[in-house]
Amino acid sequence: MSPSADRFPTATQTLRTRVVMGGIFAGALIALALSVVFSWSDGVIGGAGGGAGKLSAAAQEAFHSPPGSCLTWDNPDASDARKVACTQPHLFEVTTLVDIGSQYPAGAPVPSLDQWQQIAQQKCTADVKPYLGHKLDPYGKLTTNLLRPTPSQWEDGDRQLRCGLQWAGPGGKLLPTTGPAKEQDQSLVFEPGTCLALRGKGVGDPIDCAKPHSYEIIATLDLKSNFKDGYPAQDNQKAWLDTECTKAAGDYTGGADLEAKKVILTWDLREQESWDAGSAKVNCKVASVLPDKSGLQAVTGSVKAAPAAPDGGQPQDGGPPSDGGGGAATPNPAPSTAKQGG
């Protein structure tokens, strides 16, 4: 085993990738709780004093999209939501329509956030496999959620919901996907060069590597390129990834000494359920562990080798990234984690 991997403490298995992406599964729940069981606010159109506004035509069309439609938006409240081709980057793909009028007849109050969560879990999971044509990876990047009516639509008796698929980052932010969900690789991986924010002592959403962060993704590997006869035991995954991620780290950093940079090398593992759903890709990544081994600490700057000099010389090492002062970036507690393959 490589020295850097060996230093990743056994006592902190919650940092390893069954759970390690530091709350990626929890992040999906955070997204559900905070924003993604979403509706667009009334008053998208109409100025001050103009009375109750109406959704824009594009938002109306998006809200009433049939299954197979892909939606995206730029504004945090999704007020500029619009349909796009699923071949374009998007944030939500409608999978099925659900009517909850029998449970919530005319005059019923709008469900609470907890009730919306229950509705999403009860109504939006059963039809996913038929829609995809294969299993949904329970630890993969795609999660189910629903699009609910606006307050005025609810008041007018609209009880039709649209279930859909999304990619919620570890910090809860929706991340764009490209291509119809049924054609996407569900492996929970990020592109090499991506850095993930630090949330407490755990992991947040993608962030500029120049800012304090937790993990930096250095490579994506496909387990099926080596394990061709079925699901590999996680000890076998570890043994292979120890070698391959070490090679990838050398390529990515230009042969830099990770110990000198105060970071360690680690990697993702895949669960049987993910493998059965077709998810076999994993990330190699680097991070810095707190001295007390209780979580991750901030790293600032990339470990990637600098581009070659204009004269064609060897890439220059940019120097060790900052370790953030040796402590957690924030006093917030680490997010809860759950078994997963991220």
Order of alpha helices (4+ residues) and beta strands (2+ residues): alpha-alpha-alpha-beta-beta-beta-alpha-alpha-beta-alpha-beta-beta-beta-beta-alpha-beta-alpha-beta-beta
